Amino acid sequence: MQAFRASLIIAATLGLAACDLSGGSSARSNAPLVADQLPAIADWAKPYLGQKMLAKFPAKADCEGYVDIVTARYGDGKSGVAVEGWGWDATGKRGTLKVLLVDDKGVITGAADGGRPRPDVPKAMPAVTSETVGWRGYATTVSGEVTAYGLVDQADAACSLGRIQI
C-alpha cells in the first residue's frame, strides 16, 4: 500500500511539472522549420494586431496557464511560429477561449483559439474543472519571446498565461 501511495505522489508531481504553473519562461524551442507560410491569424484578433497589449488591456485578470511548446516555425514567405499551451480563467471557472500572443516589445503579434482537450491539466490541478483548457495559435514573432495572455469577460482585462523563448 505504501508503494502505491509513493507511486501516486510521484505521478502527481510529474503531472504537475508537465503543467508548469510558474508562468515562467520555457526552454528555447527546437521546433522544426516548415516551408509552408504561417497560417492565418484568427479573424477575431485582427483588430488587435500591431497594438500594445497593455494599452488595450491594462487590467489584470486572475488566470492560470502555461505556454507549453512552439510546434512549428514558418519561414517561407509569411514567417512566424505555431504555439500551444493551456489557460484557466479562475474567476469565470472555465478555459480561456481567446488568447493573444505578444512579442518581447509588448506588441500583439498573434492569437490562439482555446477549447482544445487537455485532460492532463485537471488531473494535476483539482481547481481546474474542465479538460478543454488547451489552446493553439500563430504569431508573426520570429525571435525573442512570445507571451500568451488570456482574454476574460471584463472588457479591458487579460491575464498572463506564460511565455516561451522562440
C-alpha positions in Angstrom: 0.0 0.0 0.0 2.8 2.4 0.8 4.5 1.7 -2.6 1.1 2.5 -4.2 0.9 5.9 -2.4 4.5 6.7 -3.3 3.7 5.9 -7.0 0.7 8.2 -6.8 2.7 11.0 -5.3 5.4 10.7 -7.9 2.8 10.6 -10.7 1.1 13.7 -9.4 4.4 15.5 -9.1 5.4 14.7 -12.6 2.0 15.7 -14.0 2.1 19.0 -12.2 5.6 19.6 -13.6 4.2 19.0 -17.1 1.7 21.7 -16.5 4.3 24.1 -15.0 2.2 26.6 -13.2 5.0 29.1 -12.8 4.1 31.1 -15.9 7.9 31.5 -16.4 10.0 31.0 -19.5 10.3 27.6 -21.1 13.5 26.3 -22.7 14.4 27.5 -26.2 12.3 25.9 -28.8 13.6 23.3 -31.2 10.6 23.4 -33.3 11.0 22.3 -37.0 11.2 24.9 -39.7 8.5 24.2 -42.3 8.4 25.5 -45.8 4.7 26.5 -45.6 3.5 30.0 -44.9 2.2 31.0 -41.5 -1.5 30.1 -41.3 -3.9 33.0 -41.0 -4.3 34.6 -37.6 -7.9 34.2 -36.1 -10.3 36.8 -37.5 -11.4 38.0 -34.1 -7.8 39.0 -33.2 -7.0 41.0 -36.4 -8.1 44.4 -34.9 -5.5 43.9 -32.1 -2.5 43.0 -34.3 0.3 45.6 -34.1 -1.1 47.2 -30.9 0.5 47.4 -27.5 -1.0 44.8 -25.2 -1.0 47.0 -22.1 -2.7 49.8 -23.9 -5.6 47.6 -25.0 -5.8 45.5 -21.8 -4.5 47.5 -18.8 -6.4 45.5 -16.1 -5.1 42.2 -14.8 -7.4 39.1 -14.5 -7.0 36.0 -12.4 -5.9 33.1 -14.5 -3.5 30.2 -14.5 -1.8 28.7 -17.5 1.3 27.9 -19.4 2.9 28.2 -22.8 3.9 24.6 -23.5 5.7 24.5 -26.8 6.5 26.1 -30.2 5.3 23.3 -32.5 6.5 24.8 -35.8 8.4 27.7 -37.3 7.3 29.1 -40.6 9.9 30.7 -42.8 8.8 30.7 -46.4 7.0 33.9 -47.3 5.0 34.9 -44.2 7.2 33.9 -41.2 6.2 33.1 -37.6 5.5 30.3 -35.2 2.8 28.0 -34.0 2.4 27.9 -30.2 0.4 25.7 -27.9 -0.5 25.9 -24.2 -3.3 26.0 -21.7 -5.2 28.6 -19.8 -7.8 28.7 -17.0 -9.9 31.7 -16.1 -10.1 31.3 -12.3 -12.9 33.9 -11.9 -15.1 32.5 -14.7 -14.2 28.9 -13.9 -13.6 28.0 -17.5 -10.8 27.6 -20.0 -9.6 30.7 -21.8 -11.2 30.7 -25.3 -9.2 33.6 -26.7 -5.5 34.1 -26.2 -3.4 36.9 -27.6 0.3 36.3 -28.4 2.7 39.2 -27.7 6.3 39.7 -28.6 9.0 40.9 -26.2 8.3 44.5 -27.0 4.7 44.2 -25.8 3.2 44.2 -29.3 0.4 41.8 -30.2 1.6 39.6 -33.0 -0.8 36.7 -33.0 -3.6 34.8 -31.4 -4.8 31.4 -30.3 -8.2 29.8 -30.0 -9.0 27.8 -26.9 -11.2 24.9 -26.1 -8.8 22.2 -27.1 -8.7 19.0 -24.9 -6.0 18.9 -22.2 -7.1 16.1 -19.8 -3.7 16.3 -18.1 -4.3 19.7 -16.6 -7.3 19.0 -14.3 -5.7 15.7 -13.3 -2.7 17.7 -12.0 -4.7 20.7 -10.7 -8.0 20.0 -9.0 -9.1 23.7 -9.2 -9.3 23.3 -13.0 -12.6 21.6 -13.5 -12.6 21.3 -17.3 -10.5 19.3 -19.8 -11.0 21.9 -22.6 -8.3 24.4 -21.4 -5.8 23.9 -24.3 -5.1 26.4 -27.0 -3.2 26.6 -30.2 -2.3 29.7 -32.2 0.0 31.5 -34.5 2.2 34.6 -34.1 4.4 36.6 -36.6 7.2 36.7 -34.0 10.3 35.0 -35.3 12.8 35.6 -32.4 12.9 36.6 -28.8 9.9 35.6 -26.5 6.2 35.1 -27.0 4.0 35.8 -24.0 0.4 34.5 -24.0 -2.5 36.5 -22.5 -5.9 35.0 -21.9 -8.9 37.3 -22.5 -11.7 37.3 -20.0 -15.2 38.7 -19.8 -14.0 42.0 -18.4 -13.5 44.2 -21.5 -10.1 45.8 -20.6 -8.6 42.8 -18.7 -6.3 40.0 -19.6 -4.2 37.5 -17.7 -0.7 36.3 -18.4 -0.6 32.6 -19.2 3.2 32.4 -19.5 5.9 32.9 -22.1 8.3 30.9 -24.2 11.6 31.6 -25.9 11.4 31.3 -29.7 
